Amino acid sequence: MIKGFKEFVFRGNVIDLAVAVAVGTALAALVAAVTKALIEPLVGWVLHFIGGSDGVGGTILLSDGYEIDFALLIGAIITFFTTLVALYFFFVAPMNKYRALTGQGSIDTRPPDVQLLEEIRDLLKEQQAKGGTSN
């Protein structure tokens, strides 16, 4: 039982997933901090400067103390897209380049039985092309 667990953990998938989650969490925290410290104040300043809102810093005050915070909304959208861009350029693009250099190409996600059936089909087509049709 312990041997099976060790094989499961050290197979690579679990460790890769754990690293991906840790890096993703750290990246999300970094992007959120940059957004809160830099992007949200800039967006609020720009919205206040252009005079597009009744409130301060990109907010619109509604009745009974409710407010719509456009700086927070725009900051969240920028955070989302910044995270996507960072993930693509720091992880996806280098991994694709690595796969291209090592000749791995794209990952085949077809089930093994489908792959086998397609290979059989291709071999039958080759045999028919070489030997002609023998019906």
Secondary structure, DSSP 8 states (H G I E B T S, - for coil): -HHHHHHHHHTSHHHHHHHHHHHHHHHHHHHHHHIIIIIHHHHHHHHHHTT--SSSSSEEE-GGG-EEEHHHHHHHHHHHHHHHHHHIIIIIHHHHHHHHHHT--S---S-HHHHHHHHHHHHHHHHHHHH----
